[in-house]
């Protein structure tokens, strides 16, 4: 079995990311927690949000038509509670969400989740996740 | 026909303008870009007004106005400022129903709540800080016979405030009242989901504040919030929201070396010890109500009691009773007085809640009641409604660890005091908690053991001014709703004075 991905994109998310890249340049995600617009992935221009040793990178999202992969980050403490789930970044109609780049488009990124299969988890369980300190 | 007439129809308590500009220097100012965005009521999902789409230039214009007003406002007497705050409170009270309908229409929450909770609390908040600033005194320290240290409270100057959408007016007032009382000028950025009701309030109190003291710039977070939070022209930024934006705001603040106050939410445990069910009396009834508070404000409260921890000794009985009580929560048109739960504030919020209900099921949590979107029929079919939902599972599940911000509670059992504390504290957050017991010793020990800024003891979701509110752990920095918030909006000036004619001794 190939190395399973921890995070993936829906086609509509890819489409929106292409649009946002054309406007803003290279992008990144940081998954939020807490209230209000928490539990949503925040999309920023790459480097806008300073990641550090307390953040982990769940993946580099590759999107057709975008040169730079889009890093998907989360705080390490939050990851402890999320690590057994596979994430898919989707898009819904909506408004707002911190300083995330998609709000002016009338869209909101949204996480859909499923549990990793036993087979996937066997591979991922002991696999280290890179931190922002690396 | 609803108890209160919907805005846009004749006889409504409030008339929204078709379009709102920014509020800068005591008047409406058109957005620099000339652009507006549509504002939707979550009650029906329909657009009801347009809102100025602010950008960095609008923020700068508002900061110009605030800085121009800051010197004079900072030098007004505490008495003068207190009188103004009291006048604002009186004006709001005289127009309470109008503000309540505006708030319900913008946010989706029941009119019963805006009339009896949101507006009265906001009004009282102004009065509380009017009193607090009158009573505040500096201090002096007699360091020796001829040397005195005087400590004066001085305003910070111009501050930025970014407001959430769950209590648009009340959360704004939690920040406005202490900042104004302390003598600061403000640039405020409402949430783009709920930008209209605060404009109704601005218009209502326009003549009471000098121009430039309070400025409101609407717009999207990335276009208006970010330039405000990162501006070198603010002396402090206050934010209520979530962790990633909270960190970003601290990052910007670090670049400008300014203080922040942050309220970033939680995943609050509501703990029911076995003795609550010792009798079937008024207290037991109160505890059942306390459990159902997860549905208050559609669960869109930073301190939503979204984890129900029930003593294993009473688990089945208590869960059965609270399930019945939860099913009795009346969901309906937000403008009807009987309605206890209204609409979620936005479509994306609705979608997020539904995605969490999905992951809860996938993780093996059991839906005890609810668990679905509600279609209330008629014009409400376009609105964003969720049935109050009880999940049963364990504390490692994601629905126990992330604030869904919807009417969803995740229930688990505990075995003994230590186990209850262990589960309660097994979370990244520490904003609120509830403890229910007839035993005062248990209540005290639990209250001190739980790592949260607010532990409601035999009550929940009360927010009186005078009780400090703020988070432990990842829930934020600072304490609102209490006179100690004045400290977050003031500098300390120390005059160290020698009354001795004799030289210090260098010569």
HADDOCK unambig.tbl for C-alpha pairs under 7 A between the chains (distance, minus, plus):
assign (segid A and resid 30 and name CA) (segid B and resid 244 and name CA) 6.90 0.50 0.50
assign (segid A and resid 31 and name CA) (segid B and resid 244 and name CA) 6.97 0.50 0.50
assign (segid A and resid 32 and name CA) (segid B and resid 242 and name CA) 6.57 0.50 0.50
assign (segid A and resid 32 and name CA) (segid B and resid 243 and name CA) 5.66 0.50 0.50
assign (segid A and resid 32 and name CA) (segid B and resid 244 and name CA) 4.77 0.50 0.50
assign (segid A and resid 33 and name CA) (segid B and resid 242 and name CA) 5.91 0.50 0.50
assign (segid A and resid 33 and name CA) (segid B and resid 243 and name CA) 5.32 0.50 0.50
assign (segid A and resid 33 and name CA) (segid B and resid 244 and name CA) 6.88 0.50 0.50
assign (segid A and resid 33 and name CA) (segid B and resid 402 and name CA) 6.74 0.50 0.50
assign (segid A and resid 34 and name CA) (segid B and resid 242 and name CA) 4.77 0.50 0.50
assign (segid A and resid 34 and name CA) (segid B and resid 243 and name CA) 5.74 0.50 0.50
assign (segid A and resid 34 and name CA) (segid B and resid 264 and name CA) 5.61 0.50 0.50
assign (segid A and resid 34 and name CA) (segid B and resid 265 and name CA) 4.63 0.50 0.50
assign (segid A and resid 34 and name CA) (segid B and resid 266 and name CA) 5.53 0.50 0.50
assign (segid A and resid 34 and name CA) (segid B and resid 402 and name CA) 6.75 0.50 0.50
assign (segid A and resid 34 and name CA) (segid B and resid 403 and name CA) 5.71 0.50 0.50
assign (segid A and resid 35 and name CA) (segid B and resid 241 and name CA) 5.93 0.50 0.50
assign (segid A and resid 35 and name CA) (segid B and resid 242 and name CA) 5.20 0.50 0.50
assign (segid A and resid 35 and name CA) (segid B and resid 264 and name CA) 6.01 0.50 0.50
assign (segid A and resid 35 and name CA) (segid B and resid 265 and name CA) 4.33 0.50 0.50
assign (segid A and resid 35 and name CA) (segid B and resid 266 and name CA) 6.46 0.50 0.50
assign (segid A and resid 35 and name CA) (segid B and resid 302 and name CA) 5.48 0.50 0.50
assign (segid A and resid 35 and name CA) (segid B and resid 403 and name CA) 5.75 0.50 0.50
assign (segid A and resid 35 and name CA) (segid B and resid 405 and name CA) 6.33 0.50 0.50
assign (segid A and resid 36 and name CA) (segid B and resid 164 and name CA) 6.94 0.50 0.50
assign (segid A and resid 36 and name CA) (segid B and resid 241 and name CA) 5.36 0.50 0.50
assign (segid A and resid 36 and name CA) (segid B and resid 242 and name CA) 6.18 0.50 0.50
assign (segid A and resid 36 and name CA) (segid B and resid 405 and name CA) 6.64 0.50 0.50
assign (segid A and resid 37 and name CA) (segid B and resid 241 and name CA) 6.67 0.50 0.50
assign (segid A and resid 37 and name CA) (segid B and resid 242 and name CA) 6.14 0.50 0.50
assign (segid A and resid 38 and name CA) (segid B and resid 242 and name CA) 4.90 0.50 0.50
assign (segid A and resid 38 and name CA) (segid B and resid 243 and name CA) 6.89 0.50 0.50
assign (segid A and resid 39 and name CA) (segid B and resid 402 and name CA) 6.77 0.50 0.50
assign (segid A and resid 49 and name CA) (segid B and resid 248 and name CA) 6.18 0.50 0.50
assign (segid A and resid 81 and name CA) (segid B and resid 396 and name CA) 6.93 0.50 0.50
assign (segid A and resid 81 and name CA) (segid B and resid 398 and name CA) 6.55 0.50 0.50
assign (segid A and resid 82 and name CA) (segid B and resid 398 and name CA) 6.77 0.50 0.50
assign (segid A and resid 92 and name CA) (segid B and resid 348 and name CA) 6.28 0.50 0.50
assign (segid A and resid 93 and name CA) (segid B and resid 347 and name CA) 6.78 0.50 0.50
assign (segid A and resid 93 and name CA) (segid B and resid 348 and name CA) 6.32 0.50 0.50
assign (segid A and resid 94 and name CA) (segid B and resid 346 and name CA) 6.86 0.50 0.50
assign (segid A and resid 94 and name CA) (segid B and resid 347 and name CA) 5.67 0.50 0.50
assign (segid A and resid 94 and name CA) (segid B and resid 348 and name CA) 4.76 0.50 0.50
assign (segid A and resid 95 and name CA) (segid B and resid 192 and name CA) 6.95 0.50 0.50
assign (segid A and resid 95 and name CA) (segid B and resid 193 and name CA) 6.27 0.50 0.50
assign (segid A and resid 96 and name CA) (segid B and resid 192 and name CA) 5.91 0.50 0.50
assign (segid A and resid 96 and name CA) (segid B and resid 193 and name CA) 6.49 0.50 0.50
assign (segid A and resid 96 and name CA) (segid B and resid 220 and name CA) 6.37 0.50 0.50
assign (segid A and resid 96 and name CA) (segid B and resid 221 and name CA) 6.68 0.50 0.50
assign (segid A and resid 98 and name CA) (segid B and resid 221 and name CA) 5.37 0.50 0.50
assign (segid A and resid 98 and name CA) (segid B and resid 245 and name CA) 5.66 0.50 0.50
assign (segid A and resid 99 and name CA) (segid B and resid 221 and name CA) 4.46 0.50 0.50
assign (segid A and resid 99 and name CA) (segid B and resid 222 and name CA) 4.00 0.50 0.50
assign (segid A and resid 99 and name CA) (segid B and resid 225 and name CA) 6.98 0.50 0.50
assign (segid A and resid 99 and name CA) (segid B and resid 226 and name CA) 6.39 0.50 0.50
assign (segid A and resid 99 and name CA) (segid B and resid 245 and name CA) 6.79 0.50 0.50
assign (segid A and resid 100 and name CA) (segid B and resid 222 and name CA) 6.04 0.50 0.50
assign (segid A and resid 101 and name CA) (segid B and resid 222 and name CA) 6.12 0.50 0.50
assign (segid A and resid 103 and name CA) (segid B and resid 220 and name CA) 6.68 0.50 0.50
assign (segid A and resid 104 and name CA) (segid B and resid 220 and name CA) 6.42 0.50 0.50
assign (segid A and resid 108 and name CA) (segid B and resid 348 and name CA) 6.57 0.50 0.50
assign (segid A and resid 110 and name CA) (segid B and resid 352 and name CA) 6.72 0.50 0.50
assign (segid A and resid 112 and name CA) (segid B and resid 355 and name CA) 6.07 0.50 0.50
assign (segid A and resid 113 and name CA) (segid B and resid 359 and name CA) 5.97 0.50 0.50
assign (segid A and resid 114 and name CA) (segid B and resid 359 and name CA) 6.32 0.50 0.50
assign (segid A and resid 114 and name CA) (segid B and resid 362 and name CA) 6.58 0.50 0.50
assign (segid A and resid 115 and name CA) (segid B and resid 362 and name CA) 6.93 0.50 0.50
assign (segid A and resid 115 and name CA) (segid B and resid 363 and name CA) 6.82 0.50 0.50
